[in-house]
Amino acid sequence: MKVTFLTLALVLGFNAFAQTHQLVKHDGIAHQVNFIKHENNVIHYSQPGSHEHHKISSHAVASLKDLKSSEHKTVSSKVAVLSKADYHKVQVLHHQDHAVGLKKGTTFTGQLNRAKGISSSEQFEHTKRSVKYKAAAQGYPFVAINKKNNGTYEAIAYTY
């Protein structure tokens, strides 16, 4: 009998301490999650009733609401890229985890910009600017650039 009450108390106790939140993505979809932590532009969570660990980019999440205290936290604002002139709004994602939860768009490939007399870091900055122009012209707010060893690059554009 003691074992039954102890088991029942533990099961009900775990539900009382679960960090149940509502995660709202920029595309309007809301998810009930158990929030774990938010670090390095990545939100770590699990599904209610599951111990499986999931990740999502904070760029894809609009807000996080604590269902117990009704505390509402804005995680990121939606980036609207309307034309090529908005290239400065395009964000370069530096890590693969920063794209989790975003929809993959188009892929850009090309040669790294080579100019005589400037350093390789300046050359990469020129390449980043050119890729941001291409992404902005097509309305993509995020881009991830992968340098190749043979002097080329591959850039993947992402959207909400």
N, C-alpha and C positions, 0 to 999 in steps of 0.2 A: 504494500500500500504506500509506504514511504517513497519507493522508487517511482511509482506512478505520479504522485504529487510533485516530486522533484523534477521529473521529466516534463510535466505539464508547466511547472513554474519556469523552467529553462526555456521552453519553446515560446511562452508568452513574454518572457523577459527579453529574449533576443529581438522580438518585434518591437518592443518598447524602445530599444536602443538603436534600431536601424535608422540610418540617416536618409530618410525618404525625401527626395526632391523631385521637382518637375523641371526637366531640361527642355527648353524650347529652342529649336533650331531656326535659322534665318529663313528657311523655306516654309515655316509655319507649323511644322510637325512637332508635337509635344510628346515626351517620353517620361514615364515614371521610372526613376533610377535611385539607386543607393549611392550617393555621392561619396567618393573616397578622398580625392585631393585634386588640386589644381596647381600645376607647376610647369614652367617652361612652355607656355601656350598650349598645354595639353591637359584635358580634363580626364581623370581616371574615375571610373564608376563600375558598378555591377548592376545586373537586373535584380529586381526584388525576388527573393526566394532562390537566388542562384549565387554561387561563389565565384563564377567566371568573371575575370577581370577584363574590362573593355576600355578603349581609349577613343577620344574624339578631339579634334582640333578646336581650340577656343575661337578660331575664326569662323567656324560653322555654327557656333552656339550664340544665340541672341541673349538669353537670360537663364538664370537658375533660381528657382523659387523653393525655399524650404517649406514643406507642407505642414510642419508642426508649428512653426513660429510665424508663418506667412511672410517671412523676410524675403525680399525680392532683390536679386543682384543682377545688374547688367554685365554680361561677360564681354561682349564686343558689339560694335555698331556695324550695320550693314554698309558695305562699300559699294557705291553706285558709280560705275564707269560707263559713261554715255558716248564718248567719242575719243579720238586719238589725242585730243588736247588734254584729256584726263590721265595721261600716262603716269603722272606723279602719284596718283592714287593706287596704282597697281603695286601690290606687295609681293616681294620675292620671298618664297618659302625656302628656308635653309635646311630643313630637316624633313624627312619623309613623314614623321608623325604629325607635322603641322598641316598635312593635306588629308588626314583621316576625317571622313565625314563630308568632304567637299566632292563635288562631281567633276570627274575628269573631262576636260574639253578637248581642244585640239593640241597637236604636237608641232612645235617649230624646230627645224634643224638648220644648221648653217655653219659657216666658218667663224672662228673667233676673230674679232676685229684686230687686225695687225696694222700697226702704224710704226714707222721707223722713229726711233728716238724716245719712245715712252715705255714705261715699265709694264710688266705683265699684269700688275694689279690695275693700272690705269686702262690697259687694253680690255680687261674683264669688265671694268665699269662701263666702258663704251658698249660692250656686248650686252650688258644688263639693260642699259638705256634703250638699245635697239629692240631687244625682246619686249621690254615694257611698252614701247610704241606699238609693236605688232599685237600684243595682247589687248591693249586699250582700243585699238582700231576694231577689234572683234568683240569688245565688251566683256573681257575676262578680268576679274579683279585680283586674281592670284596667279603666280607663275613660279615653277620650280625649274632651275637651270642646272643641268648636269654637264660638266666639262668632260670631254673625251681626251684620251692621250694623243690622238692624231691631229689635234688643233681644231677640232669641231666641237659643237655643242648640240645638246638636245634639250629643249625646254617644253615642259608640259603645262598647259594653261588649265586652271580650275575655276569653277563657279559654284554658286550655292545650289 
